[in-house]
Every structure is written in structure tokens, then in C-alpha cells.
Amino acid sequence: MTRIDAHHHVWRLGDSPERLSRPRPRRHDWLETPDLASVRRDFTLDDLAADTAAAGIDRTILVQVLPDVDETADFLALAASSDLVAGVVGWVDLTAEDVTDTLDALRADTGGELLAGIRNLVQAEPDPAWLNRPDVRRGLAAVAQAELVYDLLTVPDQLPAALDTVRALPELTFVLDHISKPPIASGEREPWATRVRALAAEPNVFCKLSGMVTEADRGSWTTADLRPYADVVLDAFGPSRVMFGSDWPVCLLAASYQQVVRTTEELTSALSAPEREEVFGGTAARAYRLPLERLREETP
């Protein structure tokens, strides 16, 4: 089995004009808050590789960080030079008139064949119905036309709009990131659970079992704290539509890479072996249309 981490990032900080290494340094203003100080440094694929090897992860999906199409181009070039990254979830401005041209340009650039999906920072939008805007929907239709996946980065209050959008675009495959960030630290499950179950009833939606440790109490979380939320997702979507994601290096705010992998293995331990294989590889390969047979051949 090819084990896939379906969600991680890399970043380099600063304003250097250097263009020889990827990704190029960029400002990350979102990292300036005090609670993120421990991850306010460079994180590269070389940093990740040792952790994935130790945890038995063979391939990964690199996900956008900034609303910057140049970052996406950098990530595609980085992926093209990597034996680790099997696909990239990038960023485009969905509301732009030329969104189709932008997608075509990314596809034509270095590593363009590794563009697997698009994501926007919906969680930061002040309008909980942002996904329902006509210009956003037009952009999502372009993503579907390009045969790419769309990652939903939402918080629970945005799930009703996400459900409307999923129903309006049955031709587009959606992947819910970080189980939509429920308030694990408080232990509350509603209305998140009801809304996630409604979303899971739509066949064109997958879900990443990711981002949970940073929504829990970062200093004292336990597997038992996460289990009720993981159980809702596994029951609602089924293992064939759930995939593991580490959310590295953001996860380092609360846990090591190995801890995240080990915890997810514990959360899925009641599943059958074929079901666990889905969560740790098969689902991601299918949802993002990754060349699974090639990945198996290349896995050491």
C-alpha cells in the first residue's frame, strides 16, 4: 500500500528576491500572532522527509498557504523535482474573469501535470455565505471544467453555504479540510456534527481527517478528546471518502508529525485492514486522481 499524507504545507519567510530555490521566500503575515511563534520559521520538503520516512508515509499532497498564484507555480515546480509530493492543491482567484486562463497557465508551467486541486482561504471570509456568491460559483465551475478538485477550508458556520454549493455543482469533487474545524477544545459537537452529516450525504464530497490536534487543547489533548469527532466523520463519510492529512507544520503547534500519524492510526484502529488502507492512501489517490499504480511502483 502507498501511504499518503493528503495535507501538508511548506513555507519560506521574508522578502528575498532569490529565485533559484523553491518555494521562493515570501511574507507570511498570518504567522505574526504570538501563538504561532514556534512555527515562524522556514519549513521545507527536506524538513518533512525525515518525518514521513519515520512514520511510513510514502507520498504527500502539498497544499497552498497564501492567496498567491505565484506560490502555486512555485509549489508545482517544487513537486516536479520531488520524489515525495504526488500532487499540489493550489490557489487561484475564483472571482477573477480570467480564472480559466490562470488554470490553463498553471497546467502549462513546470509541474503543471501535478496540479490536483484548488483551495481558497474561505475560513477567513467575513461573509459566511461567500461560497454562494455568483462570481465564486462561476470560478468553481471553471475548476470543475478543468477536472480539478476543490478543497473546502471552512469553519462550522460556513457549512450551510458549503452544502448549498456542493449541491449546486454535482460535477465538482469537493474535499472538506480539517473536518471543518469543530470546537474540539470545548467538547461541543453541535451544530457541527449535524452539518457535517448533511454534507457527507452528498456523494461528491470527501473529508480529510486532519487539523484536529490544533483545534483541541494544544497543551493537553488526548486521543479520547479527538475520537468523538473522528467517529462522526468516519461514520458519516465512510472510510472510502475519508483521507489522512497531517497539516504539517501547523500541527507542530500541538504535536509532532509522528504523534499525528500515530493518533490517526489509533482513531482508525477499529476499521478493517482494507478500510485503513483507504484512509491512509486509497481515498486520497482516488479523490485527487493520483496515478496510484505509478505510485505503488515508485514506492521504495
C-alpha positions, 0 to 999 in steps of 0.5 A, a space after each residue: 500500500 502507498 501511504 499518503 499524507 493528503 495535507 501538508 504545507 511548506 513555507 519560506 519567510 521574508 522578502 528575498 528576491 532569490 529565485 533559484 530555490 523553491 518555494 521562493 521566500 515570501 511574507 507570511 503575515 498570518 504567522 505574526 500572532 504570538 501563538 504561532 511563534 514556534 512555527 515562524 520559521 522556514 519549513 521545507 520538503 527536506 524538513 518533512 522527509 525525515 518525518 514521513 520516512 519515520 512514520 511510513 508515509 510514502 507520498 504527500 499532497 502539498 497544499 497552498 498557504 497564501 492567496 498567491 498564484 505565484 506560490 502555486 507555480 512555485 509549489 508545482 515546480 517544487 513537486 516536479 523535482 520531488 520524489 515525495 509530493 504526488 500532487 499540489 492543491 493550489 490557489 487561484 482567484 475564483 472571482 477573477 474573469 480570467 480564472 480559466 486562463 490562470 488554470 490553463 497557465 498553471 497546467 502549462 508551467 513546470 509541474 503543471 501535470 501535478 496540479 490536483 486541486 484548488 483551495 481558497 482561504 474561505 475560513 477567513 471570509 467575513 461573509 459566511 455565505 461567500 461560497 454562494 456568491 455568483 462570481 465564486 460559483 462561476 470560478 468553481 465551475 471553471 475548476 470543475 471544467 478543468 477536472 480539478 478538485 476543490 478543497 473546502 477550508 471552512 469553519 462550522 458556520 460556513 457549512 450551510 453555504 458549503 452544502 448549498 454549493 456542493 449541491 449546486 455543482 454535482 460535477 465538482 469533487 469537493 474535499 472538506 479540510 480539517 473536518 471543518 474545524 469543530 470546537 474540539 477544545 470545548 467538547 461541543 459537537 453541535 451544530 457541527 456534527 449535524 452539518 457535517 452529516 448533511 454534507 457527507 450525504 452528498 456523494 461528491 464530497 470527501 473529508 480529510 481527517 486532519 487539523 484536529 490536534 490544533 483545534 483541541 487543547 494544544 497543551 493537553 489533548 488526548 486521543 479520547 478528546 479527538 475520537 468523538 469527532 473522528 467517529 462522526 466523520 468516519 461514520 458519516 463519510 465512510 472510510 472510502 471518502 475519508 483521507 489522512 492529512 497531517 497539516 504539517 507544520 501547523 500541527 507542530 503547534 500541538 504535536 509532532 508529525 509522528 504523534 499525528 500519524 500515530 493518533 490517526 492510526 489509533 482513531 482508525 484502529 477499529 476499521 478493517 485492514 482494507 478500510 485503513 488502507 483507504 484512509 491512509 492512501 486509497 481515498 486520497 489517490 482516488 479523490 485527487 486522481 493520483 496515478 496510484 499504480 505509478 505510485 505503488 511502483 515508485 514506492 521504495 
